[in-house]
Amino acid sequence: MIEPPPPVDLAALGHAVAKARHAANLTLDGLAERSGVSRRMLVEVEGGRINCTIGVLHGIAHAVGVPLGDLAQSACRDDRTN
């Protein structure tokens, strides 16, 4: 039987985005300008309140200079025990 995927950890994703933004010395407005993602959307992502699209996450990753996979991995939580 195939098990369903683990839940997406939106809070961890938001934390990773905020951490990457701060490391890049960007304000929310600066990240919005560089990523093409609205400030309002960024606030929702960083707050862990929205499951953004891969396109949004790609824009953010590119703007802060981190691999897309690093941000995406932060949202993957696997609580299964082997």
HUNOR-V144127 format. One record per residue. N is the residue number from 1. SS is DSSP state (A for helix, B for strand, O for the rest). PSI is psi in degrees with one decimal (999 if undefined). OMEGA is omega in radians with two decimals (999 if undefined). Layout:
((N SS PSI OMEGA) (N SS PSI OMEGA))
This chain:
((1 O 135.3 3.11) (2 O 128.5 -3.14) (3 O 148.4 3.08) (4 O 157.0 3.12) (5 O 156.3 3.09) (6 O 160.8 3.13) (7 O 151.6 3.08) (8 B 132.0 -3.14) (9 O 87.2 -3.08) (10 A -32.4 3.11) (11 A -41.2 3.12) (12 A -39.0 3.08) (13 A -46.3 3.12) (14 A -41.5 3.11) (15 A -42.5 3.14) (16 A -39.8 3.12) (17 A -45.9 3.13) (18 A -42.1 3.13) (19 A -44.0 3.12) (20 A -38.2 3.12) (21 A -45.3 3.13) (22 A -40.0 3.13) (23 A -30.7 3.11) (24 O 3.9 -3.14) (25 O 45.5 3.14) (26 O 141.7 2.96) (27 O 171.9 3.05) (28 A -40.9 3.12) (29 A -40.2 3.12) (30 A -41.6 3.10) (31 A -39.5 3.10) (32 A -44.3 -3.13) (33 A -44.0 -3.09) (34 A -29.6 -3.03) (35 A -21.1 -3.04) (36 O 11.9 3.11) (37 O 134.2 -3.09) (38 O 151.3 3.09) (39 A -42.3 -3.13) (40 A -42.8 3.11) (41 A -41.2 3.12) (42 A -40.8 3.10) (43 A -42.2 3.13) (44 A -41.2 3.12) (45 A -50.9 -3.12) (46 A -29.5 3.12) (47 O -2.6 3.12) (48 O 25.1 -3.06) (49 O -2.6 -3.07) (50 O 140.7 3.07) (51 O 96.0 -3.03) (52 O 164.8 3.12) (53 O 164.8 3.08) (54 A -32.3 3.11) (55 A -42.3 3.09) (56 A -47.2 -3.13) (57 A -36.8 3.09) (58 A -44.6 3.11) (59 A -41.1 3.13) (60 A -49.2 -3.11) (61 A -44.7 3.13) (62 A -42.7 -3.09) (63 A -33.6 -3.12) (64 A -4.5 3.06) (65 O 33.5 3.07) (66 O 152.9 3.10) (67 O 139.3 3.11) (68 A -41.2 -3.12) (69 A -32.9 3.12) (70 A -44.2 3.12) (71 A -44.7 -3.12) (72 A -40.5 -3.13) (73 A -32.9 -3.13) (74 A -24.4 -3.13) (75 O -9.4 -3.09) (76 B 116.1 3.14) (77 O 122.4 3.12) (78 O 100.4 -3.09) (79 O 0.0 -3.12) (80 O 142.4 3.05) (81 O 139.1 -3.12) (82 O 999 999))
